[in-house]
Amino acid sequence: MDSCPCSRPVSGLIWRAASIQKLLVLIFVSGLSVNDASVRMPSFFSDNMALQADHGTGTPSFINGFATSLEPIEVVVSYGTDRTFSTQIVADAAGHFVVQLDPVPARTTGWISVTGKDGKTVRANNVIWGDIFFCSGQSNMQHEVINSFNGAEEVENAPNLNFSNLRLFRGAPTDSVAPRDDLYSTQKTNSWHNVEKKAVYGMSAICWYTAKHLLMHHMGRDYPMGLMSIASGGSVMRDWMTKPTAAKCGIYPNESNPVGEAFNAMLWPVRHMAFGAMLWMQGEDNINDPGAFECSMKQWLSEVRHLWAKKFWVFQGQLGSFLPHPYTEDFVIGKVRVLQGKFQPDQSQLAENVAAVPLFDTYDPDAPNQPVHFRNKSEAGRRFALQVAHNYFGMYEDASALSPRLVRAELRGTLIHLYFDFARDLHLNDTAHCKRCCKSRNEFFIGTEAADSPANVWHPVKARLIETDNSTGYIRLSTKVLGDVKAKSVGYALSHIPQCAAYNSASLPAGSFAHTLPFATTVPRTSRAGKFATFMRAVETDFTRVKDNYRPSIESHVKSSPAKPTGGGGSHGSVQKFILFILASGVALFWLMQNSHKFRRIGQSRTTVKPVVEVVTRLHNSGNRQGNRAW
């Protein structure tokens, strides 16, 4: 048995490894219920528990619990059959203790026991280390599997999917004026389960389908994963923030509008639970104050990352389609969608490691619990899974898992030119249950003022899809509808129920946007033309290096045999290779000249064709100045 301890107390109190004799006694102590022991563990410390695994970055997992003031606690962790370690800590004055476990790789299994001074033990068996996804927000994240399309069939077939290492945890929704030590418990919630019918039945549908798509199509059915679903229907952003954080946005509690009660009841109790990423759905009840929502979202992100001391990925579902209360203004839902879309790296850099998942095309007018609670959660899970696979697991480097992204918008005369990345096979298609659909309205708008100006008036216009290739799409809009008024902004998918959407080859829609003209993303483009411009800059560098290395050899050959250079050996072979390289470059230049109109269409003529011409011209002139005909 290795004498090195596997865990450390977070409180900083001195720990020591238990003796082998005492360790063996602890291993054979039977697990007791929480009420029978002097120590008390939170409800999510249970059999079948999942803990966050390490992926080579030193990510630890944690367990926490409660005891009497300054009570000595012994924690034993078994990793499989041949690695068992222990540590002793002392609870703080309030009786709380936290233990940081050593980072372990995914697929590790074992058990954990916690023993108080009375010798009684609380134990969690069948523990697995994998990737933990925390699913939270309001009603669309709380929406259960049984209430999704074909929910009963999904529940019935779930055990047959062979997700042998998937663990499910469902927390009960509640609120609290003061921070709680543990989650609120009901008979149906607050314990970890394998994939069983009763567990899948009430699980968050988006959370479940995200894991299902990840395991079936990306990671493999036996990949270890844990889902923690703790959401509250009807909650607003102020419920998920502490009072000091809400005050930064001018939000203060009153009798009818409390602050922080969801934070106290559903986030604070799990602050020691390490996880890999968060799936978040919220905003339906914030549509009447988009400005406050933007500030709240930014401050909330900062607060939860400070709470967990980690810049974990947050995958945020954009608002779906529904009819709000009659007194709400036009485009108010679209405004919130646009704000949600800004919280991702390819927009305004308001937050790191945040990705928006467009869902506005999931309108469900026949949903029994109002259209806002759309039932096609499987499609939502597919889109979340693609984002998680790309951004969290680092798969699909060609970004085939991402929605089309607007990277540039320009006004040229009476036309607005829109350029999209991740737009392979970009096309316009009708959304679900549309009435006017793409034929009469394709959801593009032009504005008379800046995009965020209260005086701005949006006018719908028809879009014309001009060109698309493997990575880039180009759409053109006419501004003639404004007459002599100059267009100052452009928007897309801003209405309550968009009738049309721009999709790529992965059937992913572009997310809602509203930008003041001209617009350009701060993230470098990844289009084919942009990559070629970078390549040609490298070619220029290589040309210079080759000239410097081989000029003396070539000059010596020219002097020794002006009519027919000889000399053989490696130098002559290098000259032949260099001449072949020049010929290939000429062919590439000819092709670029013949196809320059394509690059011009996607706005790359200045950055692609011109550098190629400049490179060849510069090299040609350089050779002439040296008076060396060999070049």
N, C-alpha and C positions, 0 to 999 in steps of 0.2 A: 504494500500500500504506500502510495506516495505521501511523503510527510508534508508537502506544500499545501497550505490551505487553499480552498477554492473560493472563499468569499471574504468580504471585508465589510465592517459596519460603516455606514455612511456618516454616522454621528461623529466619527473620529475617535471614539473610545477604544482603548487597547483591546485587541482580541488575542486569543491563544488557541492553538489546536488542541482538541481533546485527545486524551490518551486512547490507545487502541482498545483497552479493556472497556472504558466507558463508551466508546463508539459502538462496540459490538452489542452492548446492552441496549443502546438507543435503537439500533437497527431492528431488534426483535420486539420493541415495545409496540403494542397494538395501537392503531390510530383511534383517538377518542373524539367525540363531538366537541364543538367549540364551547358549549356550556359546561362541559365536564372538566375543562382544563383551566389552569390559572391564566394561561395566555389565550388571547382571542385573536383570530385571524380574520381579515375582511372576507366578504362573501365570495369574492372572485378567487380566493385561495381554496381550491377544491380539487377533487379527482378530475382527471382529464384536462387539467389546466395547460394552456399554451403560454410560453414565454418567448420574448424576442431573442432571436439567434444573432450571432455575429457573422458578418460577411467580410472578415479580414480587416475591419477598421477599429477593432477593439470595443465594440458596442456591448456593454454589460446588460444584464437583466436585474430586476430588483424584486424583493418581497418585503412587505411591511406588516406590522401587527401591533397589538396592544397588550399591555401587562400592567402590573402595579408599579408604582414609582420606584425607579432604580433597581428593578428586579433583574437578576441575571438570567439570560436566555441562551439556550444552545440550539444552533441550527445545523442540521445535517443534510447534505445534498448528495444524492447518488446519481452519477451519470452512467447509466447502463449497468453492466454486471461487474466491471472491474475498476471503477473509479468512484470512490466514496470519500468525501471530505467533510470536515466540520469546523465550526467557529463558535466562539462564545462572545456575546456582547452584553451590554447592560442597557435596559430601557432608560429613557430620559426621565426627568422629573414628572412629566405629564403621563408617563407610562407608554410612550410611543417608541417604536424601534423600526429601523430600516436596515436591510442587509443588501449590499451590492454583490451580486454573484459574478464570478469570472466569465468573460466572454466564451461562448461555446458555439460550435458550428451548427447549422441546421441539421435536422434529422436526429439529433441527440435526444434520447429518452431517459427517464429516471423517476425518482421520487424525492420529495422534500419533507422533512419533519422539523417541527419546532417544539422545544420542550422548556417548560417553566421550572421555577425553583421547587415546585411540589412533585416533579418527576413525571407529570402527565404530559402527553404528547398530542399535538395536532399534526396530522400527516396528509399530504396530497400525493396520491398515486397516479401512475400513468401520465406523468408530465412530459410534454414535448417542447423542444425548442424549434421555432420556425419564424415566419414573418407574421407579425400581428398588425391587423388593420382595424383602426378605431372608427366606427361608423356613427355619425352623430348629426344633429341638426333638428329640423322640425318634421312635420307630418310625412313628407314624401320619403324621408329616410326611415321613419318609424313604420311606414306602410308594410304590412306583413306579407310573407310569401303566399299565404292562403288567399289573399285578396288580389293577387296579380293575375294576369291572363293564365288560364289553365293551372291555377294554383293548387287545386286538389290533386291533379295528376302529378304536379311537380313534387308535392309532399310525399305522395305514394311511391314515386320512383327514386326519391333521393337516396335511400340506403343502397340502391343497386348501382350507383355511380362509382363505387369503389374509391371514394375519397378517404382512404384509410388514415391519413394524417391530418385531416381537417377537424378543427375544434370550434365549437360555437358557444358564444356567451351572449345572453340577452339581459340587459338591465331594465328595471322598471322605471318609467318616466315619473318624475316628481319634482318638487321644488322645495327650497328651504331658505329661511331668512338668514340662518347662520351656516357656516361651512360644516358639512357632515363628515364624520370619520369613515363611514361606510355607505355604500349604495342602499337605497330603499329596496326592501325585499318583498316579494310575493311568492306564492306557492309555485308559480310558473317561471320565475325569473331568478337570476343571480346565482348560477352555477354553470360550470363548463360541461359540455356534452359532446359526444361523438356525433356523427351524422345519423341522427335518429328522426323518425317522423315527428315526434312531439317537439323536438328542438327546431326543426326546419319550419314547422307550421307557423310559429309566431316570430320567426327571425325576420329582421329587416330584409325586404325583398331586394333592394339595390345592393346591399351588402352581400347577400347570398349569391345573386346572379353574377356579381363582379368576381367573386371567388370561383364560381362554377366555370365561367369563361376562362379565367386565368389557368385553372387546373386542367381543363379539357383541351385548350387550344394553345397554351403558351408554356406552362411550367411542368406539366405532367400530373397525372391523377394522384400520385403518391407524394407530391411535394408537401412539406409540413407548413401549415398555415393556421392562424387563429383569428377569428372574427369577434370583435366586441361591439355589440350594437346597443347604444344608449342614446335615444332620441326622444324628443318631446313635441308633440303636435301643437301648433298654434303659438310656439315660442317666437320671440323676436330677438334681435341682436342684443338689446339691453339686458335680456335675461341671461345671456351667456358671458357677460363681462362683470368684473367687480365694480363697485361704486367709484373708486378712484379712476379707473380706466374709462368708465362711461362719462365721468365729469370732463375728461379731455375733449369730448365731443359735445359738451353742453347738455348732457343728459343727466337728470337728477331724479331720484325716486320720489314718488308721491303715493297717495292712497290707492289710486287706480293704476299706476304704472310703476311697479316695483323694479328694482335693478339687481341683477346678479343671482337670482334664486335658482336658475338652472345651473349656473356655474357652481354654486355652493353644493347642490345636490347630486350633480352628475359628472362634473369635471374634477372638482377638488378631491373627492374620495379616491380617484384613480391616478392621482398625480405621480405616484411612484411606479406605476405600471408602464414599463418601456414598450413602445410600439414602433413599427416601421413607417407608417403613413396613416393619414386621416382621410376618410371619405366624408364629404360635408355637403348637405343639402339644406339650404335655408334662404329666406328672403321673401317668401310669399306674403308675409305680414309686415314687410317693410316697404311696400311699393308706394305708399303715400308720402314718403319722405326720402327720396333717393340720395339727397345730399347728406343727411344724417347716416344713411346706410353706408356710404363710402367711407366716412370717418370711422364709423363703428367697426366695419370690416377690417380696416387697417389696424386699428388699435387692438382689436380682438386677436388678430394673428400674432401681433407682437406679444400680447399677454400669454397666450397659450404656449408659445414657444419659450417664453421665459419660465413658465410653470414647469415645463418638461426639460428645460435647458437644452433644447435641441431644435435645429432648423429642419424638421421633418417635412416631407412632402404633404401638401394638402391638395386633394383632388376635389374641386368644387363643381357641383352640378349647377348649370345656369337654369334660370326659371323656365318652366314649361309654358304651355299656352292655356290660358283660361280667361274668362270674362270677369274683371274685377267689379267692385261696387259701382253703381251707375254714376256716382259723383266724382270718380277718378278721372283725371285728364287723359287725353290721348297719349299714347307712347309711354305711359308711366311704367308699364312692365318692361318695355324695351329699354328704358333708361337703367333699370336695375340690372338687366342682362348685360348691358354695355359695361356697367361698373364691375360686375363680376368678371367679365372678360379682361378687364384691365389688370386684375390681380394675377398676372402670370408673367414669366420672364420675357415673352416676346412683345410685350406692350410697354407700359410706362414704368416698369421696374418698381412698382409699389411694394412688391414683396418677392422674396426669393422662394424657389421651390413650391410654386403654386401653379396649378394647371386647371383651366376651365373646361368643362365638358358640356357642349351645346345640347340642349334637350327641347328646344322650342317647337320641334316638329312632332312631338308625341301627344298632340291634342287628343283627348278622349271624351267626347261629349256625352257618351253613354255610361261613364263611370258612375257606379252607385253612390260613391262618397264624394261627389262633385268632380267636375272635369279637372280641377287642379290636381287631384290625386289620380293621375293617369295609371293605367294598369299594365302597360307594356314595360314593366321593369326589367325584363330580360334584355331588351335593346339598350336600356340605360346601363345595365350591368356590362354589356358588351363594350360600350364606349368607355366606361370607367376602366375596364380591364385593359383596353388598348393603351390608354394613357399610363396606367400603372406599369404595364409591360415595358413601355418605351422609357418613361422617366424614372421609375423606381428600380426596375430590374435591368435597365440599360439595353433592352432588346430593340431590334428594328432601327438600326442607325440611319437608314434612309428616310426615316420619319414617315413611313407608310402607315403608321398607327395614329397620325395626327390629322386633325381637321384642317381644311384649307385656311390659310392665314393671309390676311391682307398685309402686304409689306410696303406698298406705296400707292399713293393716290395723287394725281396731277390734273390740273385744269389747263386744257389747251384749246383756246378759242371757245367754241360752244360745246366742246366734248370733255368729259371727265374720263381719264384712263385709270383703271384699277388693275393692279398686279398682285397675284396670289402665289404663294409658295405652297408646297405640299398639295398640289392641285392636279395630280395625274388624272387624266380623263375628266376634267372639270365639266360639269353639266348642271343645268337647271332642271329641277324636278318638283312635282306637286308634293305638298306635305299631306299627312294623314287627315282625312275628313275635310279637305279643303272644299270650298264652294266656288270661288272665282278662279283659284289655282293659277298656274304660271301663264296661261293664255291671256289673262286680263291683268294680272298683277304679279310681278316677280320680286317684290319686297325690297327694291332699291329706292332710295330717297335722296333728294338733293335739298339743301337748306339755304335760306337767304342770309343767315348770320352764322357766327361761329357755332360749332356743334353744341357747346354747353351754354349758349346764351339763352336767357329766358325769352328774348324777342325772336328767336329763330322759328321759322315756319318750314316744316318738312313737306315736300311735294313728291308724290310717287312718280317714278319714271320707269320706262321699259329698259331693260338691260340687253345688250347684245354681246354674246360670247364670241370673241374674235378668234382666239387661238388657245390651244393647250398642248403641252408636251409631257414628258415624263415627270416634270416637277413644277412647272410654272403654268399659270393660267392668266389670261388677259381678258378683261371685260370693259366695254365702253358704254358710257351713258351720255345721252344728249341733254343739254340744259335749255333747249328751246322753249320748254314749258314755262320758264321764268320770264320770257320775253327779254326786255332790256336789263333786267335785274341780274347781277352777277352772282353765280353760285359760290358760296363760301364754305360749304360743308357737304359731306356725303355720309349716308347711313344705310344700314341693311338690317332686315329682320327686327324692326322696331315696333311693329304693331302687336296688339294683344295676342292675336292668333295668326301668325304668318302663313300665307297661302302657298308659298314657293320657297325653295331653298337651293343654294349652290352646293352640290355634293361632289366628292372626289371618287376615285375608284374603289375605296373602302366603304362607300356609302356613309361617309361622315360629312355632316353639313358644316359649312363655315359658321363660326359663332357671330352673334350680333355685334355690330360696331357702329360708332358714330365719331367721325373725325373732321376736324377743321382742315380745309385745304390750304397749302399742300400738306400731305402726310407722308412720313417715312418711318419705318420701324428702326429702333436702335440696334437690333440684332442683325448681324451680317446675313445676307441672303445666301441660300444654298443652291441656287438654280444652276443649271448646266453652264450658262453663259458666265456667271460669276466665277464658277470653278475654273473655266477655261482661261479667264483673265488672270487668275492667280497662277495657273500653270505657265502661261506665257511669260510672266514676270520671272518665274524660276528658270525658264528656257534662256532668257536674256542673261541671267547670272551664269548659267552653264556655258553659254557661248563665250563669254569673257574669260571664264576659267580655262576653257579648252584652248583659246587663242594664246593665252599666256604660257600654257604648258607646252604646246606643240610648235609655236612659231620658230624657235631656234632650230628644231629638227627640219622643218619644212624649208627654211631659208638655206640650210646647208645643202639640202638635196637640190634646190634650184640652182645654187652656185656651181655645184659639181657637175650637173648635167642639165643645162638650160633647155635643150630641145626635148629631152625625154627623161624626166627624173627617174633615177634608179636608187639603189641603195639597199633595197630589200629590208628584211628584218621587221621588227615590231613597228618602226617608224612609218614604213610604207603602208603597212596594214592599218595604222591609225589614220593616215591620210585618206585611205579609201573609205574607212568608216565615217570620217568626217564629211567627205563629199556626199555619201549616201544620206547622211543626216541632213545636209543642206537641201538635197533633192526632196526628201520627205517633208521638210519644212515648207518648201515651195508648193508642194501638193496641198499641204494643210492651208497655206495662205490662199491658194486658188479657191479651195472649197469655201473658205470664209468669205471671200469676195463674192462668190456666187450665192451665198446664203445670208449675206449681211442684212437683208431686209427682215429676216426672222429675228435676228438679234435686235434690230431697231424696233421691232414691234413690242418687244418686252423690255425696252428701255435700256438695252445693254450695248448699243452701238458705240458709245463713247468709251466704255470700259473694256471692250473686248477686241473689236476690229482695229481700232486706232492703236492700241499698244502693240498688236502684231505688226502693223505697218511700220511703227516707229522702231521696233526691235530690228527688223530686217534692214531698214534704211540706215540706222545707226551703224550696224555692222558693216554694211556695204561701204559707207563713207569712211569708216575706220580703216578698212582694207585699202582703199584708194590713197588715204593719207600716208600709209606706210609704204606705198609703192610696191606692194607684193602681189603679183598676179595670181599666186597660188590661192589667195582668198577669193 
